[in-house]
Amino acid sequence: MEPVDPRSAKCFRFVRREYSDGEARLVYAFDDGPELIERIGFPQAPGLLPERMAAFDAALDLLHLIAGVSYYKAGVPAEIRIESAALDPPTAGFLDSLYLHGLGEFAYHNKLDLRGRIRFPATAVATDPGLKARVLGLPCNTLVPIGGGKDSLVSVEILKGAGEAATAVWIGNSGLIESCAQRTGLPMLNVTRSISPLLFDYNRAGALNGHIPVTAINSAILVVAAILYGHDAIAFSNERSASSATLEYDGVAINHQWSKGWEFERGFRERIHARIAADLDYYSLLRPLSELAVASRFARSNRYDDVFSSCNRNFRILGPKPSDRWCGQCPKCHFVFLALAPFMPKPRLLGIFGRNLLDDAAQTGGFDALVEYQDHKPFECVGEGRESRAALADLARRAEWREDAIVDRFAREILPQLEPGELSIDALLVAQGEHALPRHLLGPVLGTA
């Protein structure tokens, strides 16, 4: 079959989804072109219990629909055709929102306006009794996604401290993430994901490309895993800063972290409870916390100092030196260094990174973006501008930091332009905002237990 150019396709098709022997296969196509097949591997998968079969099928349907965003973006055709499932209006509306906002950064960089273009067809009624989720009686065990950075490790320690049964889970084959999972001491689960090779062919031929809502895809994968292996909760580690837009363009808020934000969490949680399993919980354990509050929690222990990394450029398998885990040049390195600096001794932080990023004048532009000075916040998973400004203002008052190049320049050039009221770290450490935390974990998360 001749390949098609996704950019000229009229229709994007959700062809079918299949599962057998621990592997899910998600099949898509543009028009009548060749099939794009994504494969998700669930190691040592147990046999499905009959009472979970309907929920598993519904979870597989939702995964198929959400993971399609990776392929749809190659051409963004005007018609979306669902050949594998019947959508009720709330689910279709949720998918419209996910694709529109989850592809917001992609649309911004490709100069596209997706408003009104993404329309998932609703062909089932919401009152159909076949669409109602049931209580499955899932075992009390929480899946905790591990990303290799500080946030998920803070979640692990909160759950361990609360005596919760939990399993460290990650998707893909990162040795660094595996080493972090091993360090947690929890049981581990590694799910594999293989993107269709045809998508890479399309990309090399000039298909549209860019950022996608990966956390949404991972969330859908873990719902399937929770039902398959028997877990009653999935606890992500997205803080409240993730809900803040990176910038506004043409009247649209563009948020690099949209699928880590509260709007996605709330909508996805509703779809799970309405369509899949009434007793499968999905929430972010860190939702009421700022990035600085999470950094302060992480700094309380050095258990993960030599294994964790939030760097996206230098995510190597493993290495004995900090430079094997931290490139020292990217926005994630800049922000994590800055966020941790107020909460841990300087020698410890320099030992983690292998250098002092705040004493390198060549990095000025990167830190300017973090504080939103003459630039917008980077398209990365970093905290709000006010968090970075508060952290630098705090360091400017400390003898061990204030002479470093970035801190000194901030104090001289930027600090005088800021309102004192927005520079309090203490105010940013207060838990607040909407969340879906289970009642029994409120104390451990909010620091009241």
Secondary structure as UniProt FT lines:
FT   HELIX           6..8
FT   STRAND          11..20
FT   TURN            21..22
FT   STRAND          23..30
FT   TURN            31..32
FT   STRAND          36..41
FT   TURN            43..44
FT   HELIX           50..52
FT   HELIX           53..67
FT   HELIX           69..72
FT   TURN            73..75
FT   STRAND          79..82
FT   HELIX           89..102
FT   HELIX           104..109
FT   TURN            110..111
FT   TURN            115..117
FT   TURN            126..127
FT   HELIX           129..131
FT   STRAND          142..145
FT   HELIX           150..161
FT   TURN            162..163
FT   STRAND          166..171
FT   HELIX           175..184
FT   STRAND          188..194
FT   HELIX           197..204
FT   TURN            205..206
FT   HELIX           214..229
FT   STRAND          233..236
FT   HELIX           240..243
FT   STRAND          247..249
FT   TURN            250..251
FT   STRAND          252..254
FT   TURN            256..257
FT   HELIX           258..260
FT   HELIX           262..271
FT   HELIX           272..276
FT   TURN            278..279
FT   STRAND          281..284
FT   TURN            285..288
FT   HELIX           291..298
FT   TURN            299..300
FT   TURN            303..307
FT   HELIX           322..324
FT   HELIX           331..340
FT   HELIX           341..343
FT   HELIX           346..353
FT   HELIX           357..359
FT   HELIX           361..363
FT   HELIX           364..370
FT   TURN            371..372
FT   HELIX           385..396
FT   TURN            399..403
FT   HELIX           405..409
FT   HELIX           410..414
FT   HELIX           415..417
FT   HELIX           420..422
FT   HELIX           425..428
FT   HELIX           439..441
FT   HELIX           442..446
//
